[in-house]
Amino acid sequence: MRRLIHNKRSRKSGLPPGTPVHIGVSKTETPRVSLMYYDGAQLTEEAVKDIGACGAWREKPGVTWINVEGVHRVELLEQLGNCFDLHPLVLEDIANTGQRPKVEDYEGYLYIVVRMLSLHGTTHEVVDEQVSLVLGPNFVISFQEGIEGDLFNPIRERLRAAKGRVRREGADYLVYSLIDAIVDGYFVLLEKLGERIEALDDRMLANTAHEASRAIHLLKSEMIWLRKAVWPLREAINTLQRAESALIRPATAVYLKDVYDHTIEVIDTVETYRDVLSGMLDNNLSLLTTRLNEVIKVLTVVSTIFIPLTFITSIYGMNFRYMPELQWRWGYPLVMLGMAVISVALFVYFRRKKWM
């Protein structure tokens, strides 16, 4: 997925700024739009069929959360943009799924980009998905690339059960909860990658260094993508918690500071894993070299034992008429015995030298 994104930027060539063009993995599924409206006393949840009707929820006193799964239908993004007065550049960034994590302050709302990372169930590769968040005074709009599910289900369950602070707080706390869920997903991903690194280390010691080389390179590439996704997120969250926008209350900034600390911890873990994989790659190359040297040493010892035997047989393979040993009755047994003695002597010598 993330490799295809860069190959499709040519679609925007020649278009004016603010023109939303989907850049990412092509999808044919119909996007899903869900709406949750809540306050301390009630909760309303529905699947949105008419995008134009979403504007009516903007005037309600509670918090409105609109979640869009699938950003490949540009006309849907434009309809939501008209309902909530979103800037064309925001719609352009939402459709362009190759954005780095960032925070942009527009008049009346904040635009936030976060990367959602997970492990593919079949290929076990890291799946990178862009999540765009629009924070208004009493509304939150989240845009996700995928439509197969996300990490926000626990937040929905807390809203339905009225557990925790999220039902009693404002839209900024909901944004904090969404970002916190994404960052918590990083820890789950890192735990699984850590298990794969430990398994690779065991495979290296089990004489499968050749198989481990490719797996180490793949894991190193995954760590590079992890670092690219998490490192800018630290700056974005730091911008949020220090923002002078009235949309972020001081009480919520304290929680954002906690997410910032988690992000730092994720970055440290990623850097540690990168160093571990680099060391594993060096150790793997050393193991391969050592095993190759062992094979060469055995072959060299065998060749050394056979060199004097080859010399003796080459002498008696010459076609000279007068060779006294050819007329001896015990000539052949004596030569074979001498060759055996030489072989055993060399073998014992090499063993004493611990070359074998």
PAVEXDO-848513 format. One record per residue (C-alpha): residue number from 1; residue in one letter; z negated, x, y. Coordinates in nm, 2 decimals, m for minus. Each point is the difference from the previous one (the first is absolute). Layout:
residues N
   num   residu        z        x        y
   NUM        A        Z        X        Y
...
***
This chain:
residues 356
   num   residu        z        x        y
     1        M     0.00     0.00     0.00
     2        R    m0.10     0.26     0.26
     3        R     0.30     0.21    m0.08
     4        L     0.24    m0.28     0.08
     5        I    m0.15    m0.07     0.34
     6        H     0.15     0.31     0.16
     7        N     0.34    m0.07    m0.15
     8        K     0.04    m0.33     0.19
     9        R    m0.09     0.09     0.36
    10        S     0.38     0.01     0.07
    11        R    m0.01    m0.38     0.02
    12        K    m0.16     0.03     0.34
    13        S     0.27     0.24     0.13
    14        G     0.15    m0.14     0.33
    15        L    m0.24    m0.30     0.02
    16        P    m0.20    m0.05     0.32
    17        P    m0.38     0.06     0.00
    18        G    m0.20    m0.30    m0.12
    19        T     0.26    m0.12    m0.25
    20        P    m0.19    m0.08    m0.33
    21        V     0.19     0.14    m0.30
    22        H    m0.17     0.02    m0.34
    23        I    m0.02     0.36    m0.11
    24        G    m0.15     0.04    m0.35
    25        V     0.04    m0.11    m0.35
    26        S     0.25    m0.29    m0.03
    27        K    m0.16    m0.32    m0.12
    28        T     0.14    m0.34    m0.09
    29        E    m0.32    m0.20    m0.04
    30        T    m0.10    m0.26     0.26
    31        P    m0.28     0.13     0.22
    32        R    m0.33    m0.19    m0.03
    33        V    m0.21    m0.09     0.31
    34        S    m0.36    m0.12    m0.04
    35        L    m0.24    m0.11     0.27
    36        M    m0.38     0.00     0.01
    37        Y    m0.19    m0.15     0.29
    38        Y    m0.38     0.03     0.01
    39        D    m0.31     0.00     0.20
    40        G    m0.37     0.00    m0.09
    41        A     0.02    m0.36    m0.13
    42        Q     0.34    m0.06    m0.15
    43        L     0.30     0.16    m0.17
    44        T     0.35    m0.12    m0.02
    45        E     0.26     0.16    m0.23
    46        E     0.36    m0.09    m0.05
    47        A     0.34     0.14    m0.09
    48        V     0.22     0.00     0.31
    49        K     0.34    m0.17    m0.03
    50        D     0.09    m0.05     0.36
    51        I    m0.05     0.33     0.20
    52        G     0.04    m0.18     0.33
    53        A    m0.32    m0.20    m0.07
    54        C    m0.21     0.32    m0.01
    55        G    m0.01     0.01     0.38
    56        A    m0.23    m0.31     0.00
    57        W    m0.28     0.20    m0.17
    58        R     0.01     0.25     0.27
    59        E    m0.19    m0.23     0.24
    60        K    m0.28    m0.08    m0.25
    61        P    m0.34     0.15     0.08
    62        G    m0.06     0.16    m0.34
    63        V     0.19     0.29    m0.17
    64        T     0.35    m0.05    m0.14
    65        W     0.12     0.24    m0.26
    66        I     0.37    m0.01    m0.08
    67        N     0.11     0.22    m0.29
    68        V     0.37     0.07    m0.06
    69        E     0.10     0.15    m0.34
    70        G     0.35     0.14     0.03
    71        V     0.16     0.12     0.33
    72        H     0.36     0.02    m0.11
    73        R     0.09    m0.33     0.16
    74        V     0.04     0.09     0.37
    75        E     0.05    m0.36     0.11
    76        L    m0.35    m0.08    m0.12
    77        L    m0.15     0.29     0.20
    78        E     0.19    m0.12     0.31
    79        Q    m0.14    m0.35    m0.04
    80        L    m0.36     0.13    m0.02
    81        G     0.07     0.23     0.29
    82        N     0.10    m0.30     0.21
    83        C    m0.31    m0.20    m0.10
    84        F    m0.24     0.28     0.09
    85        D     0.20     0.18     0.28
    86        L     0.04     0.32    m0.19
    87        H     0.20     0.28     0.17
    88        P     0.34     0.07    m0.15
    89        L    m0.10     0.36    m0.07
    90        V    m0.29    m0.13    m0.21
    91        L     0.24    m0.21    m0.21
    92        E     0.22     0.31    m0.03
    93        D    m0.29     0.21    m0.13
    94        I    m0.11    m0.27    m0.24
    95        A     0.35    m0.02    m0.16
    96        N     0.03     0.38    m0.01
    97        T    m0.23     0.07    m0.29
    98        G     0.00     0.38     0.05
    99        Q    m0.26     0.00     0.28
   100        R    m0.29     0.24     0.01
   101        P    m0.35    m0.14     0.05
   102        K    m0.06    m0.07     0.37
   103        V    m0.15    m0.23     0.26
   104        E     0.19    m0.14     0.30
   105        D    m0.16    m0.21     0.28
   106        Y     0.22    m0.28     0.13
   107        E    m0.10    m0.25     0.26
   108        G    m0.22    m0.26    m0.18
   109        Y     0.01     0.16    m0.35
   110        L    m0.02     0.32    m0.20
   111        Y     0.26     0.12    m0.25
   112        I    m0.13     0.21    m0.29
   113        V     0.19     0.16    m0.29
   114        V    m0.17     0.11    m0.32
   115        R     0.14     0.13    m0.33
   116        M    m0.12    m0.18    m0.31
   117        L     0.00     0.23    m0.30
   118        S    m0.03    m0.10    m0.37
   119        L     0.10     0.13    m0.34
   120        H     0.30    m0.15    m0.18
   121        G    m0.11    m0.16    m0.32
   122        T     0.30     0.13    m0.21
   123        T     0.12     0.32     0.15
   124        H    m0.35     0.11     0.13
   125        E     0.15     0.11     0.33
   126        V    m0.15    m0.06     0.34
   127        V     0.15    m0.31     0.16
   128        D     0.00     0.02     0.38
   129        E     0.02    m0.33     0.19
   130        Q    m0.02    m0.06     0.38
   131        V    m0.25    m0.25     0.13
   132        S     0.04    m0.11     0.36
   133        L    m0.29    m0.18     0.18
   134        V     0.02    m0.19     0.33
   135        L    m0.35    m0.07     0.15
   136        G    m0.02    m0.26     0.27
   137        P    m0.31    m0.16     0.16
   138        N    m0.03    m0.26    m0.27
   139        F     0.27     0.08    m0.25
   140        V     0.11     0.26    m0.25
   141        I     0.35     0.03    m0.14
   142        S     0.04     0.24    m0.30
   143        F     0.35     0.10    m0.13
   144        Q     0.04     0.15    m0.35
   145        E     0.31     0.14    m0.16
   146        G    m0.08    m0.11    m0.35
   147        I    m0.04    m0.36    m0.13
   148        E    m0.16     0.09    m0.34
   149        G    m0.36     0.00     0.13
   150        D    m0.22     0.21     0.22
   151        L    m0.35     0.14     0.06
   152        F    m0.10    m0.30     0.23
   153        N    m0.10    m0.24    m0.27
   154        P    m0.37     0.10     0.01
   155        I     0.00    m0.08     0.37
   156        R     0.15    m0.34    m0.07
   157        E    m0.27    m0.06    m0.25
   158        R    m0.27     0.09     0.25
   159        L     0.15    m0.24     0.25
   160        R     0.01    m0.28    m0.25
   161        A    m0.35     0.05    m0.12
   162        A    m0.13     0.07     0.36
   163        K    m0.16     0.33    m0.12
   164        G    m0.07     0.29     0.22
   165        R     0.06     0.02     0.38
   166        V     0.38    m0.07     0.00
   167        R    m0.04    m0.38     0.05
   168        R    m0.24     0.05     0.29
   169        E     0.19     0.27     0.18
   170        G     0.32     0.01     0.20
   171        A     0.35     0.11    m0.06
   172        D    m0.08     0.37     0.06
   173        Y    m0.25    m0.01    m0.29
   174        L     0.28    m0.15    m0.22
   175        V     0.23     0.29     0.09
   176        Y    m0.28     0.24    m0.08
   177        S    m0.05    m0.16    m0.34
   178        L     0.37     0.02    m0.08
   179        I     0.02     0.37     0.10
   180        D    m0.32     0.07    m0.20
   181        A     0.15    m0.16    m0.31
   182        I     0.30     0.22     0.03
   183        V    m0.21     0.32     0.04
   184        D    m0.22    m0.11    m0.29
   185        G     0.33    m0.02    m0.20
   186        Y     0.05     0.37     0.07
   187        F    m0.32     0.09    m0.18
   188        V     0.11    m0.20    m0.31
   189        L     0.34     0.18     0.01
   190        L    m0.17     0.34     0.04
   191        E    m0.23    m0.07    m0.29
   192        K     0.30    m0.07    m0.23
   193        L     0.18     0.30     0.13
   194        G    m0.31     0.21    m0.07
   195        E    m0.01    m0.12    m0.36
   196        R     0.37     0.10    m0.03
   197        I    m0.08     0.35     0.14
   198        E    m0.29     0.04    m0.25
   199        A     0.23    m0.11    m0.29
   200        L     0.26     0.25     0.12
   201        D    m0.26     0.28     0.00
   202        D    m0.08    m0.09    m0.37
   203        R     0.37     0.00    m0.09
   204        M     0.04     0.35     0.15
   205        L    m0.27     0.13    m0.22
   206        A     0.14    m0.17    m0.31
   207        N     0.31     0.22     0.00
   208        T     0.22    m0.26     0.18
   209        A     0.05     0.20     0.32
   210        H     0.38    m0.06     0.00
   211        E    m0.06    m0.38     0.01
   212        A    m0.27     0.03     0.26
   213        S     0.22     0.18     0.26
   214        R     0.22    m0.30     0.09
   215        A    m0.31    m0.23     0.01
   216        I    m0.17     0.24     0.24
   217        H     0.30     0.00     0.23
   218        L     0.01    m0.38     0.00
   219        L    m0.36    m0.02     0.08
   220        K     0.04     0.25     0.29
   221        S     0.28    m0.21     0.14
   222        E    m0.23    m0.31    m0.02
   223        M    m0.27     0.18     0.19
   224        I     0.25     0.09     0.27
   225        W     0.09    m0.37     0.04
   226        L    m0.37    m0.09     0.00
   227        R    m0.07     0.25     0.27
   228        K     0.29    m0.13     0.21
   229        A    m0.14    m0.35    m0.03
   230        V    m0.37     0.07     0.06
   231        W     0.01     0.28     0.27
   232        P     0.15    m0.22     0.27
   233        L    m0.23    m0.29    m0.10
   234        R    m0.30     0.21     0.11
   235        E     0.15     0.02     0.35
   236        A     0.08    m0.37     0.01
   237        I    m0.35    m0.11    m0.10
   238        N    m0.15     0.25     0.25
   239        T     0.22    m0.16     0.26
   240        L    m0.12    m0.35    m0.10
   241        Q    m0.37     0.09     0.01
   242        R     0.04     0.17     0.34
   243        A     0.23    m0.26     0.15
   244        E    m0.09    m0.16     0.33
   245        S     0.18    m0.32    m0.11
   246        A    m0.21    m0.32     0.04
   247        L     0.14    m0.10    m0.35
   248        I    m0.24     0.26    m0.17
   249        R    m0.36    m0.09     0.05
   250        P    m0.27     0.27     0.00
   251        A    m0.16    m0.15    m0.31
   252        T     0.33     0.03    m0.19
   253        A     0.06     0.36     0.13
   254        V    m0.31     0.10    m0.20
   255        Y     0.17    m0.12    m0.32
   256        L     0.32     0.18     0.09
   257        K    m0.20     0.32     0.03
   258        D    m0.10    m0.05    m0.36
   259        V     0.36    m0.04    m0.10
   260        Y     0.08     0.31     0.19
   261        D    m0.26     0.19    m0.20
   262        H     0.16    m0.13    m0.32
   263        T     0.34     0.11     0.11
   264        I    m0.13     0.35     0.06
   265        E    m0.15     0.00    m0.35
   266        V     0.34    m0.11    m0.14
   267        I     0.17     0.28     0.19
   268        D    m0.25     0.26    m0.13
   269        T     0.05    m0.13    m0.36
   270        V     0.38     0.02     0.03
   271        E    m0.02     0.36     0.14
   272        T    m0.24     0.09    m0.29
   273        Y     0.24    m0.14    m0.26
   274        R     0.29     0.18     0.16
   275        D    m0.19     0.33    m0.02
   276        V    m0.10    m0.08    m0.36
   277        L     0.36    m0.08    m0.10
   278        S     0.12     0.32     0.17
   279        G    m0.26     0.20    m0.20
   280        M     0.11    m0.19    m0.32
   281        L     0.36     0.09     0.06
   282        D    m0.09     0.36     0.04
   283        N    m0.21    m0.01    m0.31
   284        N     0.28    m0.18    m0.19
   285        L     0.24     0.27     0.09
   286        S    m0.25     0.27    m0.10
   287        L    m0.05    m0.18    m0.34
   288        L     0.37    m0.01    m0.06
   289        T     0.03     0.37     0.09
   290        T    m0.29     0.09    m0.22
   291        R     0.14    m0.19    m0.30
   292        L     0.34     0.16     0.05
   293        N    m0.16     0.34     0.01
   294        E    m0.18    m0.08    m0.32
   295        V     0.32    m0.09    m0.17
   296        I     0.17     0.31     0.13
   297        K    m0.29     0.22    m0.11
   298        V     0.02    m0.14    m0.36
   299        L     0.37     0.06    m0.01
   300        T    m0.04     0.35     0.14
   301        V    m0.26     0.08    m0.27
   302        V     0.22    m0.13    m0.27
   303        S     0.29     0.20     0.14
   304        T    m0.21     0.31     0.02
   305        I    m0.10    m0.03    m0.37
   306        F     0.36    m0.04    m0.11
   307        I     0.14     0.29     0.21
   308        P    m0.11     0.28    m0.24
   309        L     0.10    m0.21    m0.30
   310        T     0.34    m0.05     0.16
   311        F     0.02     0.38     0.06
   312        I    m0.07     0.07    m0.37
   313        T     0.25    m0.25    m0.13
   314        S     0.27     0.13     0.24
   315        I    m0.05     0.35    m0.14
   316        Y     0.05    m0.11    m0.36
   317        G     0.29    m0.22     0.11
   318        M     0.21     0.30     0.09
   319        N     0.28     0.09    m0.24
   320        F    m0.06     0.37    m0.06
   321        R     0.09     0.14    m0.34
   322        Y    m0.30     0.24    m0.03
   323        M    m0.33    m0.19     0.05
   324        P    m0.26     0.14    m0.24
   325        E    m0.21    m0.32     0.01
   326        L     0.28    m0.20    m0.14
   327        Q    m0.04     0.17    m0.34
   328        W    m0.38    m0.04    m0.02
   329        R    m0.12    m0.25    m0.26
   330        W    m0.29    m0.11     0.23
   331        G     0.19     0.04     0.33
   332        Y     0.04    m0.38     0.06
   333        P    m0.36    m0.09    m0.07
   334        L    m0.13     0.29     0.21
   335        V     0.21    m0.10     0.30
   336        M    m0.11    m0.36    m0.03
   337        L    m0.37     0.11    m0.03
   338        G     0.04     0.23     0.30
   339        M     0.14    m0.29     0.20
   340        A    m0.28    m0.22    m0.10
   341        V    m0.26     0.27     0.09
   342        I     0.16     0.04     0.34
   343        S     0.00    m0.37     0.07
   344        V    m0.37    m0.04    m0.11
   345        A    m0.10     0.30     0.21
   346        L     0.17    m0.13     0.31
   347        F    m0.15    m0.35    m0.06
   348        V    m0.35     0.14    m0.03
   349        Y     0.05     0.22     0.31
   350        F     0.11    m0.30     0.21
   351        R    m0.29    m0.20    m0.12
   352        R    m0.25     0.27     0.10
   353        K     0.16     0.01     0.34
   354        K    m0.03    m0.38     0.02
   355        W     0.37    m0.03     0.06
   356        M     0.02    m0.27    m0.26
***
